[in-house]
């Protein structure tokens, strides 16, 4: 009786794990899209409700229709804003708007940080951050990180590296490491490969990786490529 029960439990555990692996990515994708669509609907809903109050039609008061109209309205506004800012006059007006924001004490720090993060995420492949390995959390154990910039020790003149070390499964949480450039190893991996390894806990990734190769020889070798004009 016990062997039969043990086999049944192992089969149940195996099938549950297979189900989680299959449904997990779909569920996470659903959560992300639900959050994005909810944010878009929330942004445009006040305008739609205002139109519903001005034109009290029964079909316009349907909650599901208001949500759809709010999403379409928000996307249209974003498109118009992007179109206008791509023009010369719109670009100058946006630069003036950013200059005003940069003079506000608390808003400037938040806006500048978010803008730099978005610019980095939207950068082309040739301007992306380098994927590197660093000794973390202890020597001998390496973690994947993103080399964002190099800087200099004001006391010794030693070249240092700023490396963002994201957490596996949840890369939105990360550690910022400042360490000598000689302790940073370039992996040769792309950002897509690194993110795949992080999101899957290492299950998806390249078959080989530079692990024991010497670190960057010079700061020039480590510095991410500058954006092309």
Buried (B, 14 or more C-beta within 10 A) or exposed (E): EEEEEEEEEEEEEEEEEEEEEEEEEEEEEEEEEEEEBEEBBEBBBEBBBEEBEEEEEEEBEEEEEBBBBBBBBBEEBEEEEEEEBEEEEBEEEBEEEEEEBEEEEEEBEEBEEEEEEEEBEEBEEEBBBBBBBBBBEEEEEBBBBBBBEBEEEEEEEEBBBBBBBBEBEEBEEBBEBEBEBBBBBBBBBEBEBBBBBBBBEEEEBEEEBBEEEEBBEEBEEBBBEEEEE
